[in-house]
Amino acid sequence: MRFQPTGEQSDFARTLRDLLGAADVPAAVRAWGAGDHGPGRALWDRVARTGLFALAAGEEYGGAGLLPVELALGLVEWGRAAAPGPVVETAAAAVLLGGLGELGDAGPAKRFLPELAAGGASATLTLPGGSPYVLDAGAATYCFTVTGADELRVTGGADGGGGEGAAGAEGAAVLASLDPARRLSHPPAGGELLAAGPRVAAAAEAAGRWARLLTAAQCLGLGEALLARTVEYAKQRSQFGAPIGGFQAVKHRLADTLLGLEFARPLLWAAALSLDPGEVAAAKLTAGEASYAAAMTALQLHGAVGYTEELDLSLWLRKARPLRDAWGTPSRCRAAVLEALPARGARNLPGAEPV
């Protein structure tokens, strides 16, 4: 099993990092949190031209094929930049629609996937067993909902994503969130029925696994950015006539934070290669906890200035806890890992097929 990205994969990640680094992402994040989606949508359009959203759709729908490793690399960069928008939900919705297969010439996959793969539309998503709230319904073009009765419904689309989004004129109330740029609301009621039955349930399970994987990637990028900013600050801030980065206690804290992130990285790539539910849960658990630990380290070492909203660091700090809990809280991920252990052990019994 290979954990080192290929040259092509590294180039793709570097392209995204340069693009996001050159953009004024903090301004877009602040505008998004205030309800102005214009700068965020402009950033979305530029990222779409790299082919990021095509990585979650098959070639028959205008995508590049289902490429979880490349998509995870892209989401690491998205998290590193703290960019706003339902990027995880858009990719998971594409996986959901693709998993339905062909349901006629006007089936959901043919109807929605080409636009999502091209980045011309965005989507948000709720699934059974996931969060009861929908992310960025007022900004996404479509809101897909899988109900407990295995029905797939969709709302939005009339304005093509340029107006009020999937929430439409009904304007779902935005709920309070630790991260103002993660705008939550209750799922829209009703909507058009697209499909129902066991096929929807199977596609929803796969979509939820991809959402968990990509959120883990976002957490890893977020944690790495927090650590980098904290290391740089520790070199500049002086106390008792010396930079605080030279103090042993600070070095140990930063080293522990780095160790947590480095431990999460191979778990993320292993999960992206296998898409095994247990490995995906382990990656999400580890990356989420490491990212949250990086946020706590950053907050402590920055001191009082770390609490101010004027400091761009706050845009990263306020994402750590919500992302840690999105698409699988630590307790749910631990339960999923434990649930996968008996099956893994059975496959490794004498006489079983090697894994």
C-alpha positions in Angstrom: 0.0 0.0 0.0 1.4 3.4 -1.1 1.0 6.3 1.3 3.2 8.8 -0.6 1.4 10.9 -3.2 2.5 10.6 -6.8 4.1 13.5 -8.6 0.9 14.3 -10.4 -1.1 14.2 -7.2 1.4 16.5 -5.5 1.3 18.9 -8.4 -2.5 19.0 -8.1 -2.4 19.7 -4.4 0.3 22.4 -5.0 -1.8 24.1 -7.6 -4.8 24.3 -5.2 -2.6 25.6 -2.4 -1.2 28.3 -4.6 -4.6 29.3 -5.9 -6.1 29.5 -2.5 -3.0 31.2 -1.0 -3.2 33.9 -3.7 -6.9 34.6 -3.0 -8.2 36.8 -0.1 -9.8 33.8 1.6 -10.2 35.5 5.0 -12.3 38.3 3.4 -14.5 35.6 1.7 -14.9 33.8 4.9 -16.0 36.9 6.8 -18.4 37.8 4.0 -19.8 34.3 3.9 -20.5 34.4 7.7 -22.3 37.7 7.2 -24.6 36.2 4.5 -22.7 37.6 1.5 -21.9 34.6 -0.7 -20.5 36.6 -3.6 -16.7 36.4 -2.8 -17.1 32.7 -1.8 -18.8 31.8 -5.0 -16.1 33.6 -7.0 -13.5 31.5 -5.2 -15.6 28.4 -5.8 -15.6 29.1 -9.5 -11.8 29.5 -9.6 -11.3 26.2 -7.7 -13.8 24.4 -10.0 -11.5 25.2 -13.0 -8.8 23.0 -11.4 -11.2 20.0 -11.8 -11.6 19.4 -8.0 -15.4 18.7 -8.2 -15.0 16.4 -11.1 -13.1 14.0 -8.9 -16.4 12.7 -7.3 -18.2 11.9 -10.6 -17.9 9.3 -13.2 -16.6 10.1 -16.7 -20.0 9.4 -18.2 -21.3 12.4 -16.3 -18.5 14.8 -17.2 -16.3 13.9 -14.2 -12.8 12.5 -13.9 -14.0 9.3 -12.2 -14.3 8.5 -8.5 -10.8 9.4 -7.2 -10.9 9.6 -3.4 -7.2 10.1 -2.9 -7.0 13.1 -5.2 -10.2 14.5 -3.7 -8.8 14.1 -0.2 -5.6 15.9 -1.2 -7.8 18.7 -2.5 -9.8 18.9 0.7 -6.6 19.1 2.8 -5.8 22.3 0.9 -9.4 23.5 1.3 -9.1 23.1 5.1 -5.6 24.6 5.1 -7.1 27.8 3.6 -10.2 27.7 5.8 -12.3 28.3 2.7 -16.1 28.5 3.1 -18.8 26.6 1.3 -20.3 23.1 1.3 -17.5 21.4 -0.6 -17.7 18.2 1.3 -21.5 18.0 0.9 -21.2 18.8 -2.9 -18.8 15.9 -3.3 -20.9 13.5 -1.2 -24.0 14.5 -3.1 -22.2 13.6 -6.4 -21.3 10.2 -4.9 -24.9 9.7 -3.8 -26.3 10.5 -7.2 -23.7 8.4 -9.0 -24.4 5.5 -6.7 -28.1 5.4 -7.9 -27.0 4.3 -11.3 -29.2 4.8 -14.4 -32.8 5.4 -13.6 -33.9 6.3 -17.1 -32.8 9.1 -19.5 -33.9 11.8 -17.1 -32.5 10.1 -14.0 -31.0 12.1 -11.1 -27.4 11.3 -12.1 -27.8 12.6 -15.6 -29.8 15.5 -14.5 -27.6 16.9 -11.7 -24.1 15.3 -11.9 -22.7 17.2 -15.0 -23.4 20.5 -13.4 -22.0 19.5 -10.0 -18.9 17.9 -11.6 -18.2 21.1 -13.5 -18.5 23.3 -10.4 -21.4 25.2 -12.0 -23.6 24.2 -9.1 -23.1 23.4 -5.4 -25.1 21.1 -3.2 -25.8 20.4 0.5 -26.9 17.2 1.9 -28.5 15.5 4.9 -28.5 11.7 5.4 -30.1 9.4 8.0 -28.0 9.1 11.1 -26.2 12.3 10.3 -26.7 15.8 11.6 -30.3 17.1 11.8 -29.1 20.4 10.3 -28.2 21.3 6.7 -25.1 23.3 6.0 -25.3 26.4 3.8 -28.8 25.8 2.4 -29.0 29.5 1.6 -25.9 29.3 -0.6 -26.1 25.9 -2.2 -27.9 25.4 -5.5 -29.5 22.2 -4.4 -30.4 20.6 -1.1 -30.6 16.8 -1.3 -32.2 14.9 1.6 -32.4 11.2 2.2 -35.2 10.5 4.6 -35.5 7.6 7.1 -37.9 6.0 4.6 -35.0 5.8 2.0 -36.5 8.5 -0.2 -34.2 11.0 -2.0 -35.7 14.4 -2.3 -34.3 17.7 -3.7 -35.1 21.3 -3.2 -33.7 24.4 -5.0 -32.2 24.9 -8.4 -34.6 27.5 -9.8 -32.1 30.3 -9.5 -29.1 28.3 -10.7 -27.2 29.1 -7.5 -27.0 32.8 -8.1 -29.7 33.9 -5.7 -31.0 32.6 -2.4 -29.9 29.0 -3.0 -31.6 25.8 -2.1 -33.5 27.5 0.8 -35.2 29.6 -1.9 -37.6 32.3 -1.1 -38.8 30.5 2.0 -35.5 31.6 3.6 -34.8 29.0 6.3 -33.6 30.6 9.5 -29.9 30.4 10.1 -29.0 28.7 13.4 -26.2 29.7 15.7 -22.9 28.0 15.1 -19.4 28.1 16.6 -18.2 29.0 13.1 -20.2 31.9 11.6 -19.1 30.7 8.1 -20.8 27.3 8.7 -24.4 28.5 8.3 -26.8 25.9 9.6 -30.6 25.5 9.2 -33.3 22.9 9.4 -33.7 20.9 6.1 -36.3 22.3 3.7 -39.6 20.5 4.0 -41.0 18.6 1.1 -39.1 18.8 -2.2 -39.2 16.7 -5.4 -39.0 12.9 -5.0 -36.1 11.7 -7.1 -35.8 8.0 -6.0 -36.7 5.6 -3.3 -35.9 2.1 -2.0 -32.8 0.0 -1.2 -30.7 1.6 -3.9 -31.1 5.0 -2.2 -30.1 3.5 1.1 -26.9 1.9 -0.3 -26.0 5.1 -2.2 -26.6 7.1 1.0 -24.3 4.8 3.0 -21.5 5.3 0.5 -22.0 9.1 0.4 -21.8 9.3 4.2 -18.5 7.4 4.1 -17.1 9.8 1.5 -18.3 12.8 3.5 -16.6 11.5 6.6 -13.4 10.9 4.7 -13.3 14.3 3.2 -14.1 16.0 6.5 -11.1 14.2 7.9 -9.0 15.6 5.1 -10.3 19.1 5.8 -9.5 18.7 9.5 -5.9 17.6 8.6 -5.3 20.7 6.5 -6.9 23.0 9.1 -4.7 21.5 11.8 -1.5 21.9 9.7 -2.4 25.6 9.1 -3.0 26.2 12.8 0.3 24.6 13.7 2.3 26.6 11.1 0.8 29.9 12.2 1.5 29.0 15.9 5.1 28.1 15.2 5.7 31.3 13.3 4.1 33.3 16.2 6.3 31.5 18.8 9.4 32.6 16.9 8.2 36.3 17.0 6.7 36.6 20.5 9.2 37.3 23.2 8.9 36.8 26.9 11.7 37.3 29.5 13.9 38.7 26.7 13.7 35.6 24.5 11.3 34.1 21.9 8.8 31.8 23.5 9.5 29.2 20.9 12.8 28.5 22.7 11.1 27.5 26.0 11.1 23.8 26.6 7.4 23.6 27.6 6.4 25.4 24.3 8.6 23.1 22.3 7.0 20.1 23.8 3.5 21.4 23.2 4.2 22.1 19.5 5.9 18.7 19.1 2.9 16.9 20.6 0.7 18.8 18.2 2.9 17.9 15.2 2.9 14.3 16.3 -0.9 14.1 16.4 -1.2 15.5 12.9 1.6 13.3 11.5 -0.1 10.2 13.0 -3.4 11.2 11.4 -1.9 11.6 7.9 -1.2 7.9 7.0 -4.6 6.9 8.4 -6.2 9.4 6.1 -4.4 8.0 3.0 -5.1 4.4 4.0 -8.8 5.3 4.3 -8.8 7.1 1.0 -7.2 4.0 -0.7 -9.6 1.5 0.9 -12.8 3.4 1.7 -13.2 0.8 4.4 -15.8 2.1 7.0 -13.6 1.3 9.9 -10.5 2.9 8.4 -12.5 6.0 7.4 -13.9 6.3 10.9 -10.3 5.9 12.4 -9.1 8.6 10.0 -11.9 11.0 10.9 -11.5 10.4 14.6 -7.7 10.9 14.6 -7.7 13.9 12.2 -10.5 15.6 14.0 -8.9 15.2 17.4 -5.5 16.3 16.1 -7.0 19.4 14.5 -8.8 20.3 17.6 -5.7 19.8 19.7 -3.8 22.1 17.2 -6.5 24.8 17.8 -6.1 24.5 21.6 -2.3 24.8 21.2 -2.7 27.9 19.0 -5.1 29.5 21.3 -2.9 29.0 24.4 0.3 30.1 22.8 -1.1 33.1 21.1 -2.4 34.3 24.5 -5.1 37.0 24.8 -4.7 38.1 21.1 -5.9 34.6 20.1 -9.3 35.4 21.4 -9.9 38.4 19.1 -12.1 38.1 16.1 -10.0 40.7 14.3 -7.1 38.3 14.1 -7.3 36.0 11.0 -6.4 33.1 13.3 -9.9 33.1 14.6 -11.2 32.0 11.3 -9.2 28.8 11.6 -9.8 28.4 15.4 -13.6 28.5 15.1 -13.7 25.7 12.5 -11.8 23.1 14.6 -14.6 22.0 16.9 -17.5 22.0 14.3 -15.3 20.0 11.8 -14.3 17.6 14.5 -17.9 16.8 15.1 -19.2 17.0 11.4 -20.1 13.8 9.7 -19.2 11.7 12.7 -18.5 12.9 16.3 -15.5 11.3 18.1 -17.8 8.9 20.0 -19.6 7.8 16.8 -16.3 7.2 15.0 -14.9 5.2 17.9 -18.1 3.1 17.8 -17.6 2.6 14.0 -14.0 1.5 14.6 -15.0 -1.0 17.3 -17.8 -2.3 15.1 -15.3 -3.0 12.3 -12.9 -4.9 14.5 -14.8 -8.3 14.6 -15.2 -8.5 10.9 -11.5 -7.6 10.4 -10.5 -10.2 12.9 -12.6 -12.9 11.2 -11.0 -12.1 7.8 -7.6 -12.8 9.4 -8.4 -16.2 11.0 -6.4 -19.2 9.8 -7.8 -20.3 6.4 -9.4 -17.0 5.7 -8.5 -15.0 2.5 -5.6 -12.7 3.3 -6.3 -8.9 3.4 
